[in-house]
Amino acid sequence: MKPHHLCLALVLFALSCQTANHSASGSGHVDHVVLMWLKEPTDTTARQKIIDASESFRQIPGVLDVRHGGPVPSTRPIVDSSFDIGLVITFKDRASLDAYGPNPIHQKAAQELIQPNTKQIKVYDIAAD
């Protein structure tokens, strides 16, 4: 199984309880899962700046929650714990997710902090049924 498939399996499993709750309410929430690999994984300053910038996403209309953290080390073959920063942003709905990308708060963080400090980014958008 390819590493990005392993990431997706882990993300889907980790979010299953939350997504099940959203599905039951018919809310239409969307979880935007971002996994980042830093150019310099030991650069704690860059890591903290990205995390701090992600907190500003709470100001964007339609953002319900922002969570961030690092991987849980694992020896299980299905778990990809190679990323440096994981970010989960919950949106009110698909329209809010669509409006987030071009929002100036997101654009500033992406251009000034995230893109210059990451070598790889994987994004998974998960819609509640």
N, CA, C and O atoms as CSV, one atom per row, in Angstrom:
chain,resi,resn,atom,element,x,y,z
A,1,MET,N,N,0.844,-1.172,0.000
A,1,MET,CA,C,0.000,0.000,0.000
A,1,MET,C,C,0.895,1.243,0.000
A,1,MET,O,O,1.883,1.299,0.733
A,2,LYS,N,N,0.547,2.240,-0.825
A,2,LYS,CA,C,1.342,3.457,-0.933
A,2,LYS,C,C,1.198,4.295,0.331
A,2,LYS,O,O,0.151,4.253,0.978
A,3,PRO,N,N,2.251,5.070,0.703
A,3,PRO,CA,C,2.189,5.873,1.926
A,3,PRO,C,C,0.988,6.810,1.997
A,3,PRO,O,O,0.396,6.961,3.066
A,4,HIS,N,N,0.609,7.452,0.871
A,4,HIS,CA,C,-0.523,8.371,0.959
A,4,HIS,C,C,-1.839,7.627,1.185
A,4,HIS,O,O,-2.772,8.185,1.763
A,5,HIS,N,N,-1.922,6.362,0.730
A,5,HIS,CA,C,-3.098,5.562,1.030
A,5,HIS,C,C,-3.139,5.209,2.510
A,5,HIS,O,O,-4.207,5.162,3.121
A,6,LEU,N,N,-1.947,4.959,3.081
A,6,LEU,CA,C,-1.880,4.682,4.506
A,6,LEU,C,C,-2.296,5.910,5.305
A,6,LEU,O,O,-2.997,5.787,6.309
A,7,CYS,N,N,-1.864,7.105,4.864
A,7,CYS,CA,C,-2.267,8.343,5.536
A,7,CYS,C,C,-3.779,8.491,5.497
A,7,CYS,O,O,-4.399,8.815,6.510
A,8,LEU,N,N,-4.370,8.259,4.347
A,8,LEU,CA,C,-5.810,8.402,4.210
A,8,LEU,C,C,-6.536,7.423,5.122
A,8,LEU,O,O,-7.521,7.788,5.764
A,9,ALA,N,N,-6.062,6.196,5.184
A,9,ALA,CA,C,-6.701,5.200,6.052
A,9,ALA,C,C,-6.623,5.654,7.506
A,9,ALA,O,O,-7.602,5.536,8.244
A,10,LEU,N,N,-5.484,6.165,7.918
A,10,LEU,CA,C,-5.316,6.648,9.285
A,10,LEU,C,C,-6.228,7.830,9.553
A,10,LEU,O,O,-6.885,7.884,10.593
A,11,VAL,N,N,-6.278,8.765,8.640
A,11,VAL,CA,C,-7.112,9.953,8.810
A,11,VAL,C,C,-8.582,9.565,8.898
A,11,VAL,O,O,-9.305,10.061,9.761
A,12,LEU,N,N,-9.021,8.692,8.020
A,12,LEU,CA,C,-10.420,8.268,8.037
A,12,LEU,C,C,-10.772,7.569,9.347
A,12,LEU,O,O,-11.846,7.786,9.908
A,13,PHE,N,N,-9.871,6.739,9.822
A,13,PHE,CA,C,-10.112,6.059,11.089
A,13,PHE,C,C,-10.139,7.047,12.241
A,13,PHE,O,O,-11.021,6.978,13.096
A,14,ALA,N,N,-9.190,7.958,12.272
A,14,ALA,CA,C,-9.092,8.928,13.368
A,14,ALA,C,C,-10.295,9.854,13.417
A,14,ALA,O,O,-10.692,10.297,14.495
A,15,LEU,N,N,-10.877,10.150,12.267
A,15,LEU,CA,C,-12.008,11.070,12.220
A,15,LEU,C,C,-13.359,10.375,12.222
A,15,LEU,O,O,-14.394,11.041,12.205
A,16,SER,N,N,-13.367,9.054,12.244
A,16,SER,CA,C,-14.629,8.334,12.093
A,16,SER,C,C,-15.649,8.689,13.164
A,16,SER,O,O,-16.833,8.829,12.855
A,17,CYS,N,N,-15.230,8.837,14.401
A,17,CYS,CA,C,-16.186,9.181,15.464
A,17,CYS,C,C,-16.757,10.562,15.234
A,17,CYS,O,O,-17.968,10.758,15.336
A,18,GLN,N,N,-15.906,11.521,14.925
A,18,GLN,CA,C,-16.371,12.888,14.695
A,18,GLN,C,C,-17.280,12.944,13.479
A,18,GLN,O,O,-18.345,13.558,13.532
A,19,THR,N,N,-16.877,12.313,12.386
A,19,THR,CA,C,-17.668,12.336,11.163
A,19,THR,C,C,-19.002,11.637,11.380
A,19,THR,O,O,-20.023,12.081,10.856
A,20,ALA,N,N,-19.008,10.543,12.150
A,20,ALA,CA,C,-20.261,9.851,12.430
A,20,ALA,C,C,-21.224,10.769,13.174
A,20,ALA,O,O,-22.423,10.760,12.899
A,21,ASN,N,N,-20.714,11.556,14.111
A,21,ASN,CA,C,-21.575,12.486,14.842
A,21,ASN,C,C,-22.141,13.545,13.909
A,21,ASN,O,O,-23.320,13.886,14.008
A,22,HIS,N,N,-21.314,14.075,12.997
A,22,HIS,CA,C,-21.790,15.074,12.049
A,22,HIS,C,C,-22.812,14.458,11.101
A,22,HIS,O,O,-23.810,15.091,10.759
A,23,SER,N,N,-22.560,13.221,10.676
A,23,SER,CA,C,-23.467,12.571,9.742
A,23,SER,C,C,-24.835,12.377,10.363
A,23,SER,O,O,-25.859,12.571,9.707
A,24,ALA,N,N,-24.847,11.994,11.625
A,24,ALA,CA,C,-26.120,11.751,12.284
A,24,ALA,C,C,-26.959,13.019,12.355
A,24,ALA,O,O,-28.188,12.956,12.308
A,25,SER,N,N,-26.310,14.159,12.466
A,25,SER,CA,C,-27.059,15.405,12.571
A,25,SER,C,C,-27.406,15.992,11.207
A,25,SER,O,O,-28.160,16.961,11.120
A,26,GLY,N,N,-26.852,15.404,10.136
A,26,GLY,CA,C,-27.118,15.913,8.797
A,26,GLY,C,C,-26.557,17.311,8.581
A,26,GLY,O,O,-27.092,18.084,7.787
A,27,SER,N,N,-25.493,17.629,9.278
A,27,SER,CA,C,-24.976,18.995,9.286
A,27,SER,C,C,-24.233,19.394,8.014
A,27,SER,O,O,-24.154,20.580,7.695
A,28,GLY,N,N,-23.690,18.426,7.289
A,28,GLY,CA,C,-22.941,18.751,6.091
A,28,GLY,C,C,-21.561,19.310,6.359
A,28,GLY,O,O,-20.964,19.919,5.471
A,29,HIS,N,N,-21.036,19.120,7.563
A,29,HIS,CA,C,-19.704,19.610,7.889
A,29,HIS,C,C,-18.656,18.966,6.986
A,29,HIS,O,O,-18.857,17.870,6.462
A,30,VAL,N,N,-17.536,19.663,6.814
A,30,VAL,CA,C,-16.419,19.148,6.037
A,30,VAL,C,C,-15.161,19.251,6.888
A,30,VAL,O,O,-14.878,20.307,7.455
A,31,ASP,N,N,-14.403,18.156,6.980
A,31,ASP,CA,C,-13.108,18.165,7.646
A,31,ASP,C,C,-12.027,18.265,6.585
A,31,ASP,O,O,-11.964,17.459,5.657
A,32,HIS,N,N,-11.179,19.269,6.743
A,32,HIS,CA,C,-10.066,19.545,5.833
A,32,HIS,C,C,-8.805,19.100,6.572
A,32,HIS,O,O,-8.358,19.766,7.506
A,33,VAL,N,N,-8.240,17.977,6.151
A,33,VAL,CA,C,-7.094,17.387,6.827
A,33,VAL,C,C,-5.835,17.699,6.018
A,33,VAL,O,O,-5.748,17.375,4.833
A,34,VAL,N,N,-4.867,18.330,6.674
A,34,VAL,CA,C,-3.634,18.732,6.011
A,34,VAL,C,C,-2.465,18.087,6.742
A,34,VAL,O,O,-2.294,18.290,7.944
A,35,LEU,N,N,-1.663,17.312,6.026
A,35,LEU,CA,C,-0.458,16.717,6.582
A,35,LEU,C,C,0.734,17.391,5.923
A,35,LEU,O,O,0.806,17.489,4.698
A,36,MET,N,N,1.678,17.861,6.754
A,36,MET,CA,C,2.821,18.617,6.250
A,36,MET,C,C,4.138,17.970,6.665
A,36,MET,O,O,4.312,17.530,7.802
A,37,TRP,N,N,5.048,17.929,5.716
A,37,TRP,CA,C,6.408,17.490,5.961
A,37,TRP,C,C,7.291,18.729,5.832
A,37,TRP,O,O,7.335,19.354,4.772
A,38,LEU,N,N,7.987,19.081,6.896
A,38,LEU,CA,C,8.826,20.275,6.889
A,38,LEU,C,C,10.127,20.040,6.128
A,38,LEU,O,O,10.649,18.926,6.094
A,39,LYS,N,N,10.639,21.104,5.521
A,39,LYS,CA,C,11.952,21.022,4.872
A,39,LYS,C,C,13.016,20.716,5.903
A,39,LYS,O,O,13.949,19.955,5.645
A,40,GLU,N,N,12.869,21.317,7.074
A,40,GLU,CA,C,13.793,21.094,8.183
A,40,GLU,C,C,12.974,20.604,9.388
A,40,GLU,O,O,12.511,21.421,10.184
A,41,PRO,N,N,12.790,19.293,9.532
A,41,PRO,CA,C,11.929,18.766,10.593
A,41,PRO,C,C,12.322,19.180,12.011
A,41,PRO,O,O,11.479,19.185,12.909
A,42,THR,N,N,13.580,19.523,12.218
A,42,THR,CA,C,14.019,19.923,13.559
A,42,THR,C,C,13.859,21.427,13.807
A,42,THR,O,O,14.199,21.916,14.884
A,43,ASP,N,N,13.349,22.151,12.830
A,43,ASP,CA,C,13.162,23.603,12.968
A,43,ASP,C,C,11.893,23.882,13.777
A,43,ASP,O,O,10.803,24.027,13.224
A,44,THR,N,N,12.063,23.951,15.089
A,44,THR,CA,C,10.908,24.146,15.970
A,44,THR,C,C,10.295,25.537,15.804
A,44,THR,O,O,9.104,25.720,16.055
A,45,THR,N,N,11.084,26.503,15.391
A,45,THR,CA,C,10.560,27.852,15.176
A,45,THR,C,C,9.584,27.866,14.000
A,45,THR,O,O,8.490,28.419,14.109
A,46,ALA,N,N,9.972,27.264,12.886
A,46,ALA,CA,C,9.091,27.196,11.708
A,46,ALA,C,C,7.826,26.421,12.050
A,46,ALA,O,O,6.726,26.813,11.661
A,47,ARG,N,N,7.985,25.324,12.777
A,47,ARG,CA,C,6.828,24.511,13.169
A,47,ARG,C,C,5.849,25.352,13.991
A,47,ARG,O,O,4.645,25.341,13.735
A,48,GLN,N,N,6.369,26.072,14.967
A,48,GLN,CA,C,5.492,26.868,15.827
A,48,GLN,C,C,4.831,28.008,15.055
A,48,GLN,O,O,3.672,28.334,15.314
A,49,LYS,N,N,5.539,28.611,14.125
A,49,LYS,CA,C,4.953,29.686,13.316
A,49,LYS,C,C,3.786,29.160,12.470
A,49,LYS,O,O,2.771,29.841,12.327
A,50,ILE,N,N,3.927,27.965,11.916
A,50,ILE,CA,C,2.843,27.369,11.131
A,50,ILE,C,C,1.645,27.077,12.032
A,50,ILE,O,O,0.504,27.343,11.654
A,51,ILE,N,N,1.896,26.541,13.203
A,51,ILE,CA,C,0.820,26.248,14.145
A,51,ILE,C,C,0.125,27.540,14.565
A,51,ILE,O,O,-1.104,27.603,14.595
A,52,ASP,N,N,0.905,28.569,14.890
A,52,ASP,CA,C,0.320,29.855,15.279
A,52,ASP,C,C,-0.529,30.436,14.150
A,52,ASP,O,O,-1.620,30.953,14.387
A,53,ALA,N,N,-0.023,30.347,12.930
A,53,ALA,CA,C,-0.777,30.862,11.778
A,53,ALA,C,C,-2.068,30.087,11.590
A,53,ALA,O,O,-3.088,30.664,11.215
A,54,SER,N,N,-2.036,28.792,11.844
A,54,SER,CA,C,-3.256,27.987,11.672
A,54,SER,C,C,-4.330,28.417,12.669
A,54,SER,O,O,-5.520,28.286,12.384
A,55,GLU,N,N,-3.937,28.915,13.802
A,55,GLU,CA,C,-4.922,29.409,14.779
A,55,GLU,C,C,-5.685,30.610,14.222
A,55,GLU,O,O,-6.843,30.830,14.578
A,56,SER,N,N,-5.041,31.387,13.350
A,56,SER,CA,C,-5.719,32.548,12.756
A,56,SER,C,C,-6.847,32.126,11.822
A,56,SER,O,O,-7.713,32.938,11.497
A,57,PHE,N,N,-6.851,30.858,11.384
A,57,PHE,CA,C,-7.903,30.374,10.492
A,57,PHE,C,C,-9.269,30.382,11.179
A,57,PHE,O,O,-10.302,30.350,10.510
A,58,ARG,N,N,-9.276,30.425,12.521
A,58,ARG,CA,C,-10.538,30.489,13.265
A,58,ARG,C,C,-11.326,31.756,12.922
A,58,ARG,O,O,-12.542,31.803,13.109
A,59,GLN,N,N,-10.633,32.781,12.419
A,59,GLN,CA,C,-11.270,34.048,12.054
A,59,GLN,C,C,-11.984,33.978,10.704
A,59,GLN,O,O,-12.760,34.874,10.370
A,60,ILE,N,N,-11.734,32.941,9.938
A,60,ILE,CA,C,-12.309,32.823,8.603
A,60,ILE,C,C,-13.759,32.349,8.728
A,60,ILE,O,O,-14.030,31.364,9.415
A,61,PRO,N,N,-14.682,33.036,8.075
A,61,PRO,CA,C,-16.092,32.636,8.148
A,61,PRO,C,C,-16.302,31.179,7.726
A,61,PRO,O,O,-15.750,30.718,6.727
A,62,GLY,N,N,-17.106,30.473,8.508
A,62,GLY,CA,C,-17.422,29.083,8.203
A,62,GLY,C,C,-16.500,28.076,8.852
A,62,GLY,O,O,-16.772,26.877,8.806
A,63,VAL,N,N,-15.390,28.544,9.471
A,63,VAL,CA,C,-14.491,27.635,10.179
A,63,VAL,C,C,-15.084,27.392,11.566
A,63,VAL,O,O,-15.301,28.330,12.332
A,64,LEU,N,N,-15.341,26.131,11.877
A,64,LEU,CA,C,-15.923,25.765,13.165
A,64,LEU,C,C,-14.876,25.347,14.185
A,64,LEU,O,O,-15.052,25.556,15.385
A,65,ASP,N,N,-13.780,24.751,13.703
A,65,ASP,CA,C,-12.759,24.256,14.618
A,65,ASP,C,C,-11.432,24.112,13.880
A,65,ASP,O,O,-11.396,23.838,12.680
A,66,VAL,N,N,-10.347,24.303,14.619
A,66,VAL,CA,C,-8.998,24.109,14.094
A,66,VAL,C,C,-8.225,23.300,15.138
A,66,VAL,O,O,-8.135,23.693,16.301
A,67,ARG,N,N,-7.672,22.171,14.707
A,67,ARG,CA,C,-6.850,21.348,15.586
A,67,ARG,C,C,-5.527,21.055,14.892
A,67,ARG,O,O,-5.475,20.946,13.667
A,68,HIS,N,N,-4.470,20.928,15.666
A,68,HIS,CA,C,-3.154,20.647,15.088
A,68,HIS,C,C,-2.345,19.794,16.046
A,68,HIS,O,O,-2.609,19.753,17.248
A,69,GLY,N,N,-1.364,19.119,15.493
A,69,GLY,CA,C,-0.487,18.298,16.312
A,69,GLY,C,C,0.498,17.542,15.453
A,69,GLY,O,O,0.576,17.732,14.239
A,70,GLY,N,N,1.246,16.681,16.112
A,70,GLY,CA,C,2.239,15.868,15.422
A,70,GLY,C,C,1.766,14.434,15.325
A,70,GLY,O,O,0.724,14.076,15.874
A,71,PRO,N,N,2.535,13.612,14.624
A,71,PRO,CA,C,2.153,12.207,14.446
A,71,PRO,C,C,2.305,11.417,15.743
A,71,PRO,O,O,3.094,11.767,16.620
A,72,VAL,N,N,1.540,10.360,15.834
A,72,VAL,CA,C,1.692,9.405,16.923
A,72,VAL,C,C,2.633,8.318,16.397
A,72,VAL,O,O,2.276,7.602,15.461
A,73,PRO,N,N,3.819,8.182,16.977
A,73,PRO,CA,C,4.739,7.149,16.495
A,73,PRO,C,C,4.107,5.763,16.590
A,73,PRO,O,O,3.424,5.434,17.560
A,74,SER,N,N,4.353,4.967,15.563
A,74,SER,CA,C,3.770,3.636,15.519
A,74,SER,C,C,4.662,2.698,14.733
A,74,SER,O,O,5.362,3.107,13.806
A,75,THR,N,N,4.625,1.448,15.116
A,75,THR,CA,C,5.340,0.418,14.355
A,75,THR,C,C,4.378,-0.385,13.483
A,75,THR,O,O,4.792,-1.288,12.757
A,76,ARG,N,N,3.077,-0.044,13.562
A,76,ARG,CA,C,2.095,-0.752,12.738
A,76,ARG,C,C,2.296,-0.370,11.275
A,76,ARG,O,O,2.414,0.815,10.964
A,77,PRO,N,N,2.338,-1.335,10.383
A,77,PRO,CA,C,2.604,-1.050,8.972
A,77,PRO,C,C,1.568,-0.145,8.305
A,77,PRO,O,O,1.891,0.540,7.334
A,78,ILE,N,N,0.351,-0.130,8.797
A,78,ILE,CA,C,-0.696,0.671,8.166
A,78,ILE,C,C,-0.609,2.149,8.544
A,78,ILE,O,O,-1.227,2.988,7.887
A,79,VAL,N,N,0.149,2.480,9.592
A,79,VAL,CA,C,0.227,3.848,10.097
A,79,VAL,C,C,1.417,4.579,9.479
A,79,VAL,O,O,2.556,4.118,9.552
A,80,ASP,N,N,1.129,5.724,8.871
A,80,ASP,CA,C,2.190,6.586,8.352
A,80,ASP,C,C,2.375,7.724,9.347
A,80,ASP,O,O,1.555,8.639,9.424
A,81,SER,N,N,3.444,7.654,10.091
A,81,SER,CA,C,3.729,8.710,11.063
A,81,SER,C,C,4.944,9.527,10.618
A,81,SER,O,O,5.696,10.042,11.445
A,82,SER,N,N,5.120,9.634,9.313
A,82,SER,CA,C,6.292,10.334,8.782
A,82,SER,C,C,6.099,11.844,8.652
A,82,SER,O,O,7.074,12.565,8.435
A,83,PHE,N,N,4.868,12.341,8.778
A,83,PHE,CA,C,4.638,13.778,8.633
A,83,PHE,C,C,5.088,14.512,9.893
A,83,PHE,O,O,5.298,13.899,10.939
A,84,ASP,N,N,5.232,15.830,9.778
A,84,ASP,CA,C,5.695,16.641,10.904
A,84,ASP,C,C,4.568,17.396,11.600
A,84,ASP,O,O,4.574,17.538,12.823
A,85,ILE,N,N,3.608,17.877,10.829
A,85,ILE,CA,C,2.484,18.629,11.382
A,85,ILE,C,C,1.195,18.124,10.746
A,85,ILE,O,O,1.106,17.983,9.526
A,86,GLY,N,N,0.208,17.855,11.574
A,86,GLY,CA,C,-1.123,17.519,11.098
A,86,GLY,C,C,-2.076,18.625,11.508
A,86,GLY,O,O,-2.015,19.136,12.626
A,87,LEU,N,N,-2.946,18.982,10.597
A,87,LEU,CA,C,-3.907,20.055,10.830
A,87,LEU,C,C,-5.279,19.566,10.382
A,87,LEU,O,O,-5.421,19.039,9.279
A,88,VAL,N,N,-6.291,19.739,11.235
A,88,VAL,CA,C,-7.661,19.388,10.870
A,88,VAL,C,C,-8.512,20.633,11.091
A,88,VAL,O,O,-8.613,21.145,12.206
A,89,ILE,N,N,-9.120,21.109,10.012
A,89,ILE,CA,C,-9.998,22.269,10.077
A,89,ILE,C,C,-11.399,21.786,9.737
A,89,ILE,O,O,-11.612,21.168,8.694
A,90,THR,N,N,-12.348,22.066,10.611
A,90,THR,CA,C,-13.733,21.674,10.365
A,90,THR,C,C,-14.500,22.894,9.878
A,90,THR,O,O,-14.498,23.952,10.508
A,91,PHE,N,N,-15.157,22.713,8.731
A,91,PHE,CA,C,-15.941,23.784,8.118
A,91,PHE,C,C,-17.423,23.504,8.275
A,91,PHE,O,O,-17.847,22.352,8.371
A,92,LYS,N,N,-18.195,24.560,8.299
A,92,LYS,CA,C,-19.653,24.480,8.407
A,92,LYS,C,C,-20.239,23.668,7.259
A,92,LYS,O,O,-21.167,22.883,7.448
A,93,ASP,N,N,-19.679,23.871,6.052
A,93,ASP,CA,C,-20.208,23.207,4.865
A,93,ASP,C,C,-19.195,23.329,3.729
A,93,ASP,O,O,-18.132,23.929,3.889
A,94,ARG,N,N,-19.535,22.760,2.599
A,94,ARG,CA,C,-18.650,22.770,1.429
A,94,ARG,C,C,-18.390,24.196,0.935
A,94,ARG,O,O,-17.275,24.507,0.518
A,95,ALA,N,N,-19.391,25.050,0.976
A,95,ALA,CA,C,-19.219,26.438,0.527
A,95,ALA,C,C,-18.182,27.153,1.390
A,95,ALA,O,O,-17.403,27.959,0.881
A,96,SER,N,N,-18.168,26.864,2.684
A,96,SER,CA,C,-17.173,27.476,3.574
A,96,SER,C,C,-15.768,26.995,3.232
A,96,SER,O,O,-14.816,27.776,3.257
A,97,LEU,N,N,-15.638,25.706,2.914
A,97,LEU,CA,C,-14.340,25.169,2.484
A,97,LEU,C,C,-13.884,25.863,1.203
A,97,LEU,O,O,-12.718,26.240,1.081
A,98,ASP,N,N,-14.789,26.030,0.260
A,98,ASP,CA,C,-14.450,26.663,-1.013
A,98,ASP,C,C,-14.012,28.120,-0.817
A,98,ASP,O,O,-13.119,28.599,-1.517
A,99,ALA,N,N,-14.636,28.818,0.128
A,99,ALA,CA,C,-14.307,30.227,0.381
A,99,ALA,C,C,-13.005,30.379,1.166
A,99,ALA,O,O,-12.382,31.440,1.127
A,100,TYR,N,N,-12.594,29.343,1.867
A,100,TYR,CA,C,-11.379,29.360,2.693
A,100,TYR,C,C,-10.104,29.531,1.860
A,100,TYR,O,O,-9.219,30.304,2.228
A,101,GLY,N,N,-10.011,28.816,0.750
A,101,GLY,CA,C,-8.795,28.837,-0.080
A,101,GLY,C,C,-8.355,30.235,-0.472
A,101,GLY,O,O,-7.200,30.591,-0.237
A,102,PRO,N,N,-9.221,31.035,-1.056
A,102,PRO,CA,C,-8.815,32.382,-1.476
A,102,PRO,C,C,-8.869,33.432,-0.363
A,102,PRO,O,O,-8.506,34.584,-0.599
A,103,ASN,N,N,-9.310,33.064,0.837
A,103,ASN,CA,C,-9.395,34.030,1.933
A,103,ASN,C,C,-8.004,34.610,2.222
A,103,ASN,O,O,-7.031,33.858,2.265
A,104,PRO,N,N,-7.890,35.931,2.419
A,104,PRO,CA,C,-6.588,36.566,2.659
A,104,PRO,C,C,-5.827,36.012,3.878
A,104,PRO,O,O,-4.597,35.961,3.860
A,105,ILE,N,N,-6.533,35.606,4.916
A,105,ILE,CA,C,-5.862,35.037,6.094
A,105,ILE,C,C,-5.170,33.734,5.715
A,105,ILE,O,O,-4.021,33.503,6.092
A,106,HIS,N,N,-5.870,32.885,4.969
A,106,HIS,CA,C,-5.288,31.614,4.526
A,106,HIS,C,C,-4.166,31.859,3.529
A,106,HIS,O,O,-3.101,31.250,3.625
A,107,GLN,N,N,-4.402,32.748,2.574
A,107,GLN,CA,C,-3.394,33.024,1.551
A,107,GLN,C,C,-2.086,33.518,2.162
A,107,GLN,O,O,-1.005,33.097,1.750
A,108,LYS,N,N,-2.186,34.409,3.143
A,108,LYS,CA,C,-0.984,34.941,3.799
A,108,LYS,C,C,-0.200,33.821,4.487
A,108,LYS,O,O,1.016,33.722,4.326
A,109,ALA,N,N,-0.896,32.980,5.253
A,109,ALA,CA,C,-0.225,31.872,5.942
A,109,ALA,C,C,0.398,30.903,4.950
A,109,ALA,O,O,1.526,30.450,5.141
A,110,ALA,N,N,-0.336,30.588,3.893
A,110,ALA,CA,C,0.164,29.641,2.892
A,110,ALA,C,C,1.407,30.172,2.193
A,110,ALA,O,O,2.390,29.447,2.040
A,111,GLN,N,N,1.370,31.426,1.768
A,111,GLN,CA,C,2.473,32.000,0.994
A,111,GLN,C,C,3.684,32.366,1.845
A,111,GLN,O,O,4.822,32.188,1.413
A,112,GLU,N,N,3.446,32.875,3.052
A,112,GLU,CA,C,4.555,33.369,3.867
A,112,GLU,C,C,5.157,32.333,4.799
A,112,GLU,O,O,6.326,32.443,5.166
A,113,LEU,N,N,4.381,31.331,5.190
A,113,LEU,CA,C,4.888,30.370,6.173
A,113,LEU,C,C,4.850,28.919,5.713
A,113,LEU,O,O,5.848,28.205,5.802
A,114,ILE,N,N,3.700,28.491,5.224
A,114,ILE,CA,C,3.552,27.067,4.932
A,114,ILE,C,C,4.380,26.645,3.717
A,114,ILE,O,O,5.201,25.733,3.818
A,115,GLN,N,N,4.176,27.291,2.583
A,115,GLN,CA,C,4.908,26.897,1.376
A,115,GLN,C,C,6.428,27.023,1.517
A,115,GLN,O,O,7.146,26.116,1.095
A,116,PRO,N,N,6.939,28.106,2.092
A,116,PRO,CA,C,8.398,28.216,2.206
A,116,PRO,C,C,9.039,27.194,3.153
A,116,PRO,O,O,10.230,26.905,3.032
A,117,ASN,N,N,8.265,26.650,4.086
A,117,ASN,CA,C,8.844,25.764,5.093
A,117,ASN,C,C,8.501,24.291,4.928
A,117,ASN,O,O,8.956,23.466,5.720
A,118,THR,N,N,7.708,23.942,3.913
A,118,THR,CA,C,7.345,22.542,3.737
A,118,THR,C,C,7.900,21.985,2.432
A,118,THR,O,O,8.031,22.695,1.435
A,119,LYS,N,N,8.222,20.698,2.467
A,119,LYS,CA,C,8.677,20.028,1.245
A,119,LYS,C,C,7.555,19.219,0.624
A,119,LYS,O,O,7.600,18.897,-0.563
A,120,GLN,N,N,6.533,18.885,1.434
A,120,GLN,CA,C,5.407,18.116,0.915
A,120,GLN,C,C,4.181,18.407,1.772
A,120,GLN,O,O,4.270,18.575,2.988
A,121,ILE,N,N,3.027,18.463,1.095
A,121,ILE,CA,C,1.750,18.648,1.776
A,121,ILE,C,C,0.744,17.697,1.139
A,121,ILE,O,O,0.666,17.589,-0.084
A,122,LYS,N,N,-0.013,17.019,1.967
A,122,LYS,CA,C,-1.115,16.156,1.509
A,122,LYS,C,C,-2.392,16.703,2.135
A,122,LYS,O,O,-2.413,17.041,3.319
A,123,VAL,N,N,-3.450,16.788,1.344
A,123,VAL,CA,C,-4.727,17.304,1.825
A,123,VAL,C,C,-5.812,16.274,1.533
A,123,VAL,O,O,-5.880,15.710,0.441
A,124,TYR,N,N,-6.666,16.041,2.543
A,124,TYR,CA,C,-7.817,15.163,2.409
A,124,TYR,C,C,-9.034,15.934,2.899
A,124,TYR,O,O,-9.048,16.414,4.033
A,125,ASP,N,N,-10.049,16.057,2.059
A,125,ASP,CA,C,-11.291,16.699,2.452
A,125,ASP,C,C,-12.347,15.607,2.627
A,125,ASP,O,O,-12.583,14.799,1.729
A,126,ILE,N,N,-12.975,15.603,3.801
A,126,ILE,CA,C,-13.916,14.547,4.158
A,126,ILE,C,C,-15.253,15.196,4.459
A,126,ILE,O,O,-15.363,16.004,5.381
A,127,ALA,N,N,-16.267,14.846,3.685
A,127,ALA,CA,C,-17.606,15.407,3.869
A,127,ALA,C,C,-18.454,14.474,4.719
A,127,ALA,O,O,-18.455,13.256,4.538
A,128,ALA,N,N,-19.172,15.080,5.648
A,128,ALA,CA,C,-20.129,14.305,6.443
A,128,ALA,C,C,-21.316,13.987,5.541
A,128,ALA,O,O,-21.729,14.823,4.737
A,129,ASP,N,N,-21.848,12.815,5.669
A,129,ASP,CA,C,-23.015,12.402,4.884
A,129,ASP,C,C,-24.272,13.036,5.430
A,129,ASP,O,O,-25.359,12.808,4.899
